[in-house]
Amino acid sequence: MNNASMTFGRPTRLAAPRGSIWMAGLVTAMIDGLRRLDSWQLNQQRNEPKTVEGVLNWARRIEATDPGFASDLRAAAMRSSNNSDR
């Protein structure tokens, strides 16, 4: 046994593997990009109506499943159209 093979009491030098810092940066950028894509897709699904006609169409679509809410939507759309006509 020679001295070169014994590391007792001597601190070992740990070096980062080649390219690990570059790879970590690449993975971080990919994860950030995926999060942005996910956020963008979720925002695209929120297609809230912005006009009176849009609200009335939405009320027609949900009439069968939620008639009370559809009625409220129609009333709000009519109030809005009456206020804009004045």
Stockholm file with secondary structure:
# STOCKHOLM 1.0

chainA/1-86         MNNASMTFGRPTRLAAPRGSIWMAGLVTAMIDGLRRLDSWQLNQQRNEPKTVEGVLNWARRIEATDPGFASDLRAAAMRSSNNSDR
#=GR chainA/1-86 SS CCGGGCCTTSCCCCCCCTTHHHHHHHHHHHHHHHHHHHHHHHHHHCCCCCSHHHHHHHHHHHTTTCHHHHHHHHHHHHHHHHHHHC
#=GC SS_cons        CCGGGCCTTSCCCCCCCTTHHHHHHHHHHHHHHHHHHHHHHHHHHCCCCCSHHHHHHHHHHHTTTCHHHHHHHHHHHHHHHHHHHC
//
